[in-house]
C-alpha cells in the first residue's frame, strides 16, 4: 500500500508539473506569433493545410531541429536531412518562409500554444483553422484569462490529490490484515467485507463525492463554452455549389456573386440570374443546373441555407471590413476557395472579434480621413494605429 500511495502521489505531482510548465504568457505570445505568421499555411490540429498539421510537432522532432527549420528551412533541406526532404516533396516543394529573427524561446512559445490548442476541449465538428485571426473557442481568451484558468486547474489538482490520497490511505488501512488471516477468509468474502468497510468510510465517501463533483463541474464548463458557437457548421445546400471550382479553379471574384460584399452591410446571396450569366450556355444539362431553371420557371427563390449567422444584437458591416479595412474574405471565412461545401471556420464570438480589433492595424494608406488620427497617435505611441485605438473596443461600435 505504501507503494500504491507513492505511485498515486507521483502521478498527481506529474500532472501538477505539466500544468505549471504551461506559462500563460508563453502561450499568449505563441498564439500571436502563430496567427501572424503560421496560420495561413498550418493548422494547430493534425489536418494539413498548405503545409502539414502541427499537432504533436514538438514530439515528432527535437527542439534544436525545429529551431533550425524555422530559421532556415532551405538550409536544412540542402543539408540532405531525410525528414525535411520528405516533407518538402510531400507538399509540392512549396518553400516555407524563413524566420531567422525568432529566438528559441519564441519558437517554444509557439509549440506551447499548439499543445494548448490540442489540449483544450474540441469544438463540435471543428474544421480546419482559418487563414488568419481565428482560433478555437478555448483559445480566444487573452493571457490574463488563461492565467485564471491555469490557477483554477491548479486548485482542481490540489483537490484531486487530497481525494486520491485519502482513498489510498483508506485502502491501506483496509488491507492491513495478516497473511494468515487473509488465507483463512475466502476471496469473495474478503472483497465483500472490504467493500462494506470502504463504503462506510467517511474519507472515501468524501473523496468519491469530490471527484464526482469535479467531473460534473468540468463537463458543465465545457458545455457552457460551446453554447451559441457553430464552428464547423456545414449544412447541405439545395443546390450543390462548389466554391473550390468557382472561386478556386476559375478564380471568380467573390464580389461577382455576392454583390454587396464590397459596398454594403451584407454580402448578399446571389440571385438565379447571376448564375444564368454563365449557365444559360454552360452545363445546362447538369441536374444541379436544372434546379436553377426550375426555380426560375416557378418564379421561386432558391432556399439557400445560411452558414454564417451573427445574432441580431451584433452589427457587422461587410464594406467597412473589405473595402475600407482591405481585409480578404479568408480572414473570417477561412480558405473559401478550397471548400467544396462551405462551413463556418471561425467561431464568430465577441472575444474573437475583439481579439482581431486589438491586433489589426488600421488601413490608413491613401485615406485622408485618418491623417490627423495617425499624426496624434504617432506622437505618443511607437506601435502602429490599431482598430482598438479608434474605438474598436467600444460597445456601441457593434451593439446598438
URCORUR-V475526 format. One record per backbone hydrogen bond with DSSP energy under -1.0 kcal/mol. NH is the residue of the N-H (numbers start at 1). CO is the residue of the C=O. Records with the same first field share a line. If there is no record, write none. Layout:
NH=CO + CO
//
This chain:
5=1
6=2
7=3
8=4
9=5
10=6
11=7
12=8
13=9
14=10
15=11
16=12
17=13
18=14
19=15
20=16
21=17
23=21
27=23
28=24
29=25
30=26
31=27
32=28
33=29
34=30
35=31
36=32
37=33
38=34
39=34
41=38
42=38
49=51
51=41
54=43
55=45
57=54
59=56
60=56
61=57
66=62
67=63
68=64
69=65
70=66
71=67
72=68
76=72
77=73
78=74
79=75
80=77
81=76
85=81
86=82
87=83
88=84
89=85
90=86
91=87
92=89
93=88
94=91
99=70
102=99
107=103
108=104
109=105
110=106
111=107
112=108
113=109
114=110
115=111
116=112
117=113
118=114
119=115
120=116
126=123
139=136
140=137
146=142
147=143
148=144
149=145
150=146
151=147
152=148
153=149
154=150
155=151
156=152
157=153
158=154
159=155
160=156
161=157
162=158
163=159
164=160
165=161
166=162
167=163
168=164
169=165
170=166
171=167
172=168
173=169
174=170
175=171
176=173
177=175
182=178
183=179
184=180
190=186
191=187
192=188
193=189
194=190
195=191
196=192
197=193
198=194
199=195
200=196
205=201
206=202
207=203
208=204
209=205
210=206
211=207
212=208
213=209
214=210
215=211
216=212
217=213
218=214
219=215
220=216
221=217
222=218
223=219
224=220
225=221
227=224
229=226
232=344
233=230
244=339
246=242
247=243
248=243
249=244
250=245
252=246
256=253
258=254
259=257
260=267
261=258
264=260
274=271
275=271
276=272
278=275
279=275
280=276
281=278
282=278
286=283
290=286
293=289
294=290
295=291
296=292
297=293
298=294
300=295
304=302
314=311
315=398
318=265
319=264
321=317
322=318
323=319
324=319
325=320
327=321
331=328
332=329
333=329
334=330
336=334
338=335
339=336
344=233
353=349
354=350
355=351
356=352
357=353
358=354
359=355
360=356
362=385
364=362
367=364
370=367
371=368
374=370
375=371
376=372
377=373
378=374
380=377
381=377
387=360
388=357
390=387
391=388
392=387
394=391
397=394
398=395
399=395
//
